[in-house]
Amino acid sequence: MVPLLVNGVWTIAVKVLADIINGVIGSYLPHICVIILTISAAIALIAQTKPKFIMQNEVLSDCFCCSPPWIAVRVLGCIFAWLTLLGSEDADSAGLPARVIAVISDPDQGGVALDLISGLVIIFAIASFLLPLLLDFGLLEFVGALLTRYMRPVFRVPGRAAVDCITSWIGDGTLGVMLTCNQYEGGYYSAREAAVISTTFSAVSITFSLVVLNQVGMMQHFGVYYLLICFVGIICAIICPRIPPLSLKKDTYLVPGKAMSESIPPEFKNSREYGLSLAMKRVAEHKGAGEFFYSGFKNCVSMWFSVLPTVMCIGTVALILANHTEIFQFLGKPFVPLLELLKVEDAVAASSTMIVGFADMFTPSVIIAGTTAPAATKFIVAVVSVTQVLFLDEVGGLILGSHLPINIFELFVIFLERTIISLLIVCPIAHMLF
């Protein structure tokens, strides 16, 4: 969670460890990912016959027992990964199958998705064994007791969600989704709370925000740029939980009775004393190193075999649609009147970037950088592409591949809500700045 300055670049410990491991085994990571996706698809198909070795094992049943649509996603993710790894020769002069393979395995489609999961496979492994340090030793209970009075009325979530928020905001959105999923499955968050936290508190890292702003050639404005991202993110986190679809989610729990009480019992003088008591109780319940490593192993296996295939499949399809069709440009046309109302110059060019961010966060900045749009328009697109957050080739794919109670339609609606809120805030400010 704590930012570190390494070689002049702000990062986090998980990323430092991931970079070290990547430097040692980086060339093997695509092959490792293909093996993981192959195992995921094969065992998911075998699990449909309900063999005892899967059904009677908690880890295997959780990872591989899934519905037919998700089995299809895993199989397609596996196929896309193999095609991307092997590539296609002489595709231009070959028949339709070879051309299809060439599109899937293109560096801008399947290549991007495979590179992404090659990075995620390390981060998932490291974070899975570090997450219990956040979850199992009282930190959430202590912070939750201190911050409930603020988090509940402002964001409609329990105080312990502040740790998810900090982990996502300062660290990485993928870590926040992992933490939220773990808390939901453990019964500490309701379906509504888990949906709210995963979609409104996930954030793009500072490092990637720098990359986006650099792409549109406006690095000199980073200070106000990132402050604006934080401000818009907070406003979205206040508004979105109060409107559908998030407001329609039920406060039901996967495991009843685990949620922390939000009122201070009379025997405690204040929230600090109550939080410390809850934290010590949580520590006392821990069963030692065995439970620690089992929890980390379970987290890692779940993320590897459930989420990586989803990111590979959905990410590849989304990028193919973005690069080879005009569907996102067509879907962006309804934004033209809104952009014109907000006095955004070159509204047509800006509108084409609004929906493509649902596929990939970096693509909008690439599109607008290649136009003659004025500085204010490029700045607006750079901010909105980051505050949209729910892009399918990473955070959105992780949410859909987890057990969090959100489907792709709801995810798209929340994405649109965040886009509109962002535009309403960013456009007037951009006009003042430029």
N, C-alpha and C positions, 0 to 999 in steps of 0.2 A: 504493500500500500504506500510506502514512503518513497517519494521521488529521490533518485540518486543522480549526481552529476558525474558521468563517466566519459572521459575523453572529450569534455566540452559539450556533451549531449545529455539532456535530461531523460532518464529512463527509470525503470523499476527493477528490483532484484530478480524477479521471475524472468524478465527479458534478458538480463545479463547472463543468467544461467543458461537460458535457451540459446543465446548467441554462442556461448562457449561450447555447448553440446553440438550445435549446428556446425561449428568449425571443425569438429572431429568427425561427425558422421553425416554431414550435410549431403554428400553425394549419394548416400544410401537411403535418404528419407523418402523420396518418391517410391522406391521399391518397397520400403516398409509400409507405406500408406496403402499401396496396392494390395499387399498381403493382408493388411487389416480389413480392408473393404471386401476382399474375397472371402475371408473367414466370416465376416458379418453377414454377407448375402447367403453363403452356403449353410451356415448354422440356422439362420432365420427360416430358410426353406425346410430344413430338417425338423425344426421345432414345430412345424405345422402338423407333423405326425404325432406330436406329444410324447416323445420318448421319456422314460423315467429319469435318465441322467440329466435331462434339462429341467423337467417339471419339478423335480425334488431338490434342485439346487437354486438357492435364492439369487445368486449372482447371474447364473445362466438364464434363468426364467425372466428376470428383469430386463436383461440385455437383448434377448433373442425372441421372446414371445411378443409378436406385434401383429397388427391387422394387415390384411392383404395390400392396401394402398402403401403402407410403409415398407412392406416387403418389396414391392415394386420399386420404391425409391432406393432401397439398398441394392437391389439387383442392377438398376440403371446406374447408380453411383459406381458400382464395381465395374460395369462395362465401360463407362466413360473413363475411369481411371486407367484401365488396361489399354484402351485405344489411345489415350493421351501419352501413356508411357511408351508404347510401341511405335506410335506415329503412323504415318501413311506415306508411301512413296508413289510418285507418278500419279498423284490424285487428279491432276488437271486433265490428263489424257485418258484416265480410266473411266469406268462406268459410274452409275449413281451410287452404289454402296461405298466405293472409294471416296467419292466426293463428300458423302455424308460423314465418313470417318475423318476426312480432312477438316471439315468444319468443327467437329467435336474436339479433335486433337489440336486445333489451332492454338498457338501460344496465347492469343487474346481471349480464348474461351476455356477449353479444358485445361490449357496450360496455366492460366491464372488460378483456376480452382484447385488444381493439383499443387501448385506452389503454396497456396493458402493453407491447405490441410497439412502440407509438409511442415509448415511452421506451427500449426495448431497442435500437431501430434506431440511435439516436445512440450509446449506450454501446458497442454492438458496433463501430461505425465507429471511435470513439476508441480503445477498448481493443485493437482489431486492429492498429493501428499503434504502440501502446505496448508490446504484449506482446513483440515482438522485443527490446526493451531488457532484459526479464527473461530471455529465452530464449537470445539469440545472443551474449552478451558475457561469459560465464563465471560469472555469479552462481550459477546452479544447480549448476554443477560445484564451485564453492568451498564453498557452503553444504552441498551433498551430502556432500562429503568430511568436513566438520566434524561433521555431525549423524547420519551413518549409524549410528554406534555406539548412538544413542538411538532413532532412528526405526524401525530394523529390528526390534529386540527388542520394543519397546513396541507399535508399530502395524503391523508386518509390511510396511512400505513403505520404499523407499530414502530416503536423507537429503535428496535434492533435493526430495522431496515437502513438506518443511518450508516451502518458498516458496509452494507451492500452498495449504498450510494457512493461512499468514499472509495471503495474498492474499484468500482466501475469508473468513477470520474478521474481519480488520480492514477489508477492502475490501467485497467483495460476492461472494456465491456464484456468480453468473453468470460473473464474471471467473475464478474458480477452475476452473469447468467448462471454460471456453475454454482455459485454460492446460493443464489435464489432457488434454483432447482433442488439443491440439497435440503434447504430449509423447508420447502414445500413438501417434499417427499417425507420429511421427518415429522410433519404435522405442526411446525412452528408458524407457518403462514397459511392463511386460507387461500382458496382458489382466486378470489378477487385480489387479495394482497399480493400474491405471487405474480398475477398478471400485470398489476400496476407497477410493481418494482422492476420486473424484467423489461418492460417496454418504456418506462419513463426515466429510470435511473441508469440504464445502460448508456455509456458515453464513449466517444472516440478519444483515444489517447492524445495527449499534447503533441507527441511526436508526429502522429499522422495528421493532426491539424496543421502542423508546420508544412508537411508535404503538400497538402491541398492548397494552402495559401501560396506556396512557392510555385505551384503549377500555373496559377493565374498571374504570377509576377508581382505580388503585392506584399512581400515579406516585411517591408517597412511599417506596415500597419498591424503587425502581429499583436501588440499589446491590446489595442481596442478590439481587434478581431476576436481574441480569445475571451476577453471580458464579455463581449456580446454573446458569444456561444454559451457561456455560463449563465448569463441572464436569461436568454431564451430557453435554455434547458430547464431552469427553475420554473419559469412561467408555464411551460408545457407540463411539468410535473404537478403543478397546482391545478391546471384546467382539465387535462385529459382524464384523470380519475373520476371527475364529476360529470362526464358526459359518456354516452354509449360509444363503443361497446363495453368499456371498462366498468362503468357505473352499473351495468346490468349483471355483472358477475356475482355469484353467490358467495357468502362467507361460510363455505363448507370446507372441512378439513379431511385430508387423506388419513391422518391418524388423530382421532379426537383426544382432547385433554392435554395436549403438549403446549398449546399457546400460552404465553406468559400473561398473567393478570396485569391489567393496566391501571389498577387502583392500588395505592399504598396501604397495606394492612395496618391496623391501629398500633401494633407493637413496634413499628419502625418510626423513627423521628422524621426521616426525610427520604427522598428518592435515592440518594447516594448510599445510605445505610441499607435500604431495601435491595438495591442493585448488587451491592457487595455480598449480601446474604444469598441472593440467587446465584451469583457467580461461584461462590464457595460450594453451594449445593451441587451445581453442575459439575465442578471438579471432582467432588466426592463420588459422583456416580460413574466416573470414568474407570474403565477396567484395565488401563495400562497400555503397554507398548503393543500388545496383540491387537487390541481394538483400534489403536491408532493406525497401524499398518493395514489392517483389514478395511477400515473406512477409506483410506487412501487408495487401496487396490480397487475397491468397488467403484469409487468415483472415476478412476482412470479407465477401467474397463467399460463403464457405462458411456463415457464421453467418446472413447475410441470407436466402439462398435455401433453406437446409436447415432452420434452427432456427425462424425466425419463423413459417412455415406450421404447424409442429408445435405451437407454443405457441398459435397462434390456434385451431386445430382442437381439440386436446385440452383446452385451457383452457375454450373455449366449451361443449363437451359436458359437461365435469366440472361447470361452474357451473350448467348447465341441470338436471343430475341433482340437484345439491345444493339448488337453489331450487324445483324443481317436482316432485320425487319424495321418497319416504321411504327411498330405498335406503341412504343413509348412516346414517340413524337405525336401520334394520334391521341393517346391518352392525355398528353400534356396540353392539347389545344384548349380545353376548358379553362386553363389557367391564364390564357391570353387576356380575357376581359378583366380579370382580377389584377393582373400585372399592369395593364393599361390604366386601371382605376388608381393604382398605387404609383402611377407616373414612372414606371420602369422603362427606360429607353431600350429599344431593340427587344420588345416583349416577346416576339415570336421566337427568337433565338433562346431567350431565357426559359420560355415555356417548355422547350424540348428537353431541358435538363431536369424539370421538376419530377417527373415520374421515373426517369431512368435511374434515379438514385435508389429506387426500390430494388433494383438488380445489383448495383454496385455503387459504393459511396464515392469512388475516385472518378468514375466516368463523367459526372456532370462538370467537374472542373476541367477535364480534358476537352470536353465539347465546347464549353464557353471560351476556353483559352484559344481555341482555333478560330474564333470569330473576331469581328471588328467591333464587338460590343464595347461600350464605354466602361471606365473603371468602376463606376457605381454598380453597374449590372454585374460585372465579374465579381465584385465584392459580395453582392447579395447572393449569388449562386454559391460562392465559396462558403458562406455562413450556413445557408439552408442545407447544402449537401451534407454538412456535418451534424446539424441539429435534427435532421430527419432520422438518423440513427439506425432504423430497422431495415437495413439492406440485406437482401437474401443470401449473398455470398459470404456472410459472416454472422452477425448478431441475429438477424432474422432466421437464418438457417439453423443456428444453435437453438433458438427458442422452439422452432417447429420440430426439431429432432429430439427435444427433451420431453419430459412428462408435464411440462407447464401447460395450463389449460387455455391455450390460445390456438386458433386455427388460422390458416393463411388469409382467409377473407377478413377476419378481425384484425389481423396484423396489417393488412393493406389499408383498412379504414383508419386505424391509429396512425399509420404513416401519413395519410392524407391530412388528418387533423393536425399533426405536428408540422406539416409543410405549410398549411394555411396560417397557423398561429405564428410560425417563424416569419413568414412573409409580412404579416401585419405589423410585426415589431421591427424587423430588420430594414424594410424599405424606407420608412421615414428617417431612420437614423443614418442610413447610407446617403440619403439626399442631403443631410446636414453635413456629413463628412466630406462629400465630394462636390 
